[in-house]
């Protein structure tokens, strides 16, 4: 199935840059774009430019005092003490020049994706510069200054009045988006992430179910450390299918963090490229089944920017555009350009060998625990009207 899809990109995405040693590196978005171009699956006609989100658009979610603080930090006018009140100037989210402008383009990229789909210019749209799901109403957190997903969902609700299903497969819990809509029955959130026992932000327990009118519309699947492909995909597919059928959304928004891979340096999950093929395939299927194809996909985490993120995120686009993933060998031209710049050997195939995953003696126990979490979460789809 070939679909009309839009790929949001501009070199402005590279300006979201904390410092050279920071793990959040937007060069990964450029690597993905060039891999797709070298693979002949992305053309100039597919690319749309992000716009800079306005202050009023940012204020669809963020407190104006916080936006003002980010602008001051951008100009070097925010003190360290002032910054800490807003989560700025920390080890995770340090100040950098033009922080407000760079962050606003990431948000504007997601809004451009939304408008492309909702104005009928494309069925699907991908903004890999977005997915900054830890940002709060008046606080930066976890490498995220502005929360483009939360802004965009409020934009969808206010401008288009659609019921939104937000699905987050980042290894870190999608806390900022969850709390933004915790009392809202018009936004259903599903986050599949590594348990917070060992990993930031420490939230996302299965009993976080929403409050007031939003109770029953927040779903969390905190899977165990060292979870492998089979268990991850069983949880993902079972939950996504059942929750989509329960909620019957008007549009699906996915956050596609690529940090559940065994190579990722910040997490403890043991996935391979197999999960990054199945994740977009199911999102694509369910978007057509329930939403007439309306699907917005975002980036997110992913800290092995050489071996993992380019292939994982490229497959989201491959599914969006062509309905299937790439197989076989990676483009030799792409490998030739980037290998000398990479600190590790780049993979030459789209798939991974299962041999890259360490032997996990607790594999059966982990899978059983994950299945219990799944059953516990899904019982609410049968009890909520």
N, C-alpha and C positions, 0 to 999 in steps of 0.2 A: 504494500500500500504506500504510494507516494503521496505526501501531504504538502500543502502550502505551509511553510514554516519560516519564522524569522529568527535570525541570530543577532543578538545585540552586542555590538563591540565598538570600542574606540580606544585609541591609545591613552585617553584620559583615565582609563581604569588602572593604568600602571602608576598613576600618581598617588594611589592609596598605598602608601609605603611608610611604615613606621621607622625602620632603620635596617641596615644591611644584615644584621644578625637575627632579626625577628623572624619567627617561623611562618608568619602570614605573608606570603609573597605572591603578588598578583602577576608576576611573570608567567605563572602557570596558565593564565587565561590566554596569553599570547602563544604559548606552546600548543595549547589545544587548537586555537584558530589555525596556526600554521600546519599542524598535523592534518587537520581536515582539508585544508587547501591542497596539501601535497597528496592527499588521498582522493582528490577530485570529488569530494562530497559536500564542499562548501564553496559557493561562488560569490562574487561581489553582489550579485542581485539578491542574495539571501540576507545580506547584512543591513541592519538598520542602526542608526546612531543613537546613543543614549542622549537624553537631554538633562540639563541640570534641574533637579527638583527645586521648586520654589520653597520659600520659608513657610508659606501657607500649606503647601503639600506635606512638608515635613511635620507640620503641626497637626496633621490628621492623626498622628500618634504621639509625637514628642512634645514635651512641655517647652514653651517658648523660652523660659529661663535657661533650660538646658541648651537649646539651639544657640542662644546668645553666648553661653559659655564656650561652646565649640568654636564659634566665630572668633571669640577673644583668644582662644588657644591657637587658632590658625595664624593669628597675627603676633603671637608671642606676648600677648598682654594678660594672660591668665596666670595667676600665681600658683605655686605648687599646692598650697593649702586650699585655694578655691577649686583647683582641679580635682582634688580628692573627693570633694563633696559630690562631684558628678562622674566619678569613676575615670577621670582623665589624668594623665601623667603617672599612671601606674606601670608596672613592669609589663603587664599584658597589653595595655592600651596607652602607650606613651604619646606625648604631644608630637606632632610633626607639622611643618609649614604647610599652609593651605589645606589643613585637615577638613574644614567645613566644605570647601569646594570639591575636593576629591570624594568625600563621602556623599555629597549631594548628587554627583554624577552616577554613583552606584545605585542610589535610590531612583534617580531619573531613568536609569536603564531598565529597572523593573517596571516603572510606570509606562515606559515606551513599549515594553513587552505586553503589558496589559492592554494598552490602547490598540496595539497591532491586532490582537485577537478579538477584542470586543468591538472594534470598528470594522471588522470583517476583512482586514488585509491579510490575515493568516489564521490558520486553525490552531497552530501551536507557536510558542515563542520561548526562546532560551536566553536568559541573562546570567552568564557564568560569573559576572562581576558582582552579582548579588548573593543573597542567602545568608546575610549577616544576622543570624537568628538570636544572638545573645543580647542585643541592644534593648535597653529598657526606656520607659517613658522619659525619665530624667536622669539616666545614668548609662555610661558606656560600660561594656563588659565583654570579656573573652574575645578580644581583637575587633569588636564591633562598635563603631561609633553611632551610626544611625541604623535602625532596623528596617531595611527596605521591604522585607516581607510583611511586617505589621503595617507599615505605611500603605503598601499596595493593597492589602486586604481591606483596610478602611476605605481606600479609594474605590475599590470594587463595590463595596457595600454602599457608599454614598452616591457614586456616579451611576452604577449599573444595577444596584439592588439585587445582587446574586448571592445565593447560598454557597459558601466556600468550604471545600474540603482541603485542608493543608496537611501534607504528608512529608515528614522529615526523617530522612534515613542517615543523617549525620551521626557519627559515633558519640557526639556530645548531645545531650538533651536540648531540644528546641525550646528553651525556657522562656525567652523573651516573647516569642510569638504565642506560646501557650498562655502566659499570664495576661497578655494583651486582650485575649478574647475568652477569658476564663468564665465570664458570666454571660456570654453571648451565644444563644442557640443558633444563630445564623452563620456561625463559623465553627466547624468541627476540626479539631487538631488531632493528628496521629503522629507520635514520635517513637521511632524504634532506635534505641541507643544503648551504649554500654552502661551497665549499672553505675549509679553514682557513688557506689562504695569506694571506687578506686579512681574516679575520673570527674573532672570539672564538668558541669557546675554542681553536681551532687544532688540534683533534683530529678524529677521524672519518675516517681514511684507509681506503681500500678493503681494506687488508691487516689491519685490526683485526678479527680473526675469532673471538675468544674463546680461552680457555685450558682445559686439562684436559678435564673432561667437557663443558664449554661450548664447546669448539672447534667451529666450524661453525655456531653459532647466533647470531652477531652479524654483521649486514649493514650496510655503510655505502656510501652513494652521494653522495660529495662533488662536487656539480655546480659548473660554472664560474660565476664572476661574470658578470652580464648575461644569464643564462639566461632565455629567454622561455617563454610558456605551452606551446607545442607540445613542446619538448624536456623541460620539467619533467614534463608529463603522460605523455609516452612512458616516461620513467624510472619515474615513480610507478606507473603502471598495470602495466607489465611486471614490475617488482620485486614489488609487492604480490601480484599474482596468482600468480606462480611461487613465492614464499616461503610464501604461505598454503597452496598445494597441497603443497609440500614438508613443511611443519611440521604442518599439520592441527591448529590450536589448538583449545582448548576455549572460549576467550574472547579477544576482541580489545580492546586498550586503545589508543586513539589520542591523541596529543598534537597539538593543532591550532594551533600558532603561526601568526600571520597576518602574518608579517614577510618573506615572499618577494615581496610586492607591490612594484611599481615606486615607489610613493609612500613606502615605509618609509624613515625617516631613518637607520637604523642598519645597513642591509644593502645589497647591490649586485645583487640579483636583480631581474628585470623581469617579474614576473607581473602578471596582472590578475585580476578577479573570476572569470574562467573557471576558474582552478585551484581556487578556493574553492567552486565548485559541484561539480566532479568529485571532489575529495578525499573529502567525506562520502558521495557517492553510491556510490563503490567500496567504502568501508569498510562501508556498510550492506549492500550486495550480498554481500560476502564473509562478513560476520558471519552472515547468514542461510544462506549456503551451507555454512559449516563449523562454526558455533557455535550453531545453533538461535536465532540472533538476538542472542546475548549480546555487547553492545558498550558499553564505557565510553569516553566522549570527554571530554577535558580541554582547557583553554585553553593558554596558553603565552605566547610572545612576541607582539609586535604593537604598534608604537610610533606609528603614525598612528591615533590612537584615534578620530578623527572621520570620516575618509573611508573607511577600510579595515576596521578591526576590527568595527564594528557589523554591516556587511553580511556579512563573511566568517563570523563566528561565528553570526550568525542563520541562515545557510544550513545549518550543522551541525544546528541544532534543526529547521529546516524538513524536512530529509531524515529525521531521526530520527522525527519525529512524523507526517509526511504522505507520506514516501517520495519527495518531489520538492522542488526548489528554487523559490524565489519568482522571478518575472519581472516586468518592467514597472516601474511607478513606485513610489518610496518613499512611505510614508505622509506626507501633508501635515501631519497633526497632529504627528508626530515632528519633521519639519523645522522647523515653526513654533516648537516648544518649544526646540530646541537650536541653531538657526542663530545666534541672537544671542550665544550663549555660546561658539561655535566660532571659532577664529582663521582658519579657511579656509572656503571655500564648500563646503557639504555636497552630495554627489552626490544627484540626484533620481531616479536609476534604480538597480535592483539590478545591472545589468550595467555594464561599462566600455566606452568606445570604445577600439579598438586604438591610436588616435592619442595616447593618454597615454604610450605606451612610446616612448622615444627610439630613433632609428635606430641599430642596432648593426651596424657593418660586418662584425664577426666572427661573425655569427649562424650561418652554416653550419659554421664551425670549432668554435664552442662546442657545437653540437648533435652533431657528430662525436665530440668529446672526451667528452661526457656519455654517448654510446652505448657508447664503449669502456669507460668506468667501469662501466656497467650490465652489459656482458658479462663483465667481470672479476669483478664481485661475484656474479653468478648462476651462474658455473661451479661454485661450491661447493654449490649445491643438488643437483647431479648426483653429487657426490663424497662426501657425508656421509650415513652411515646413521642 
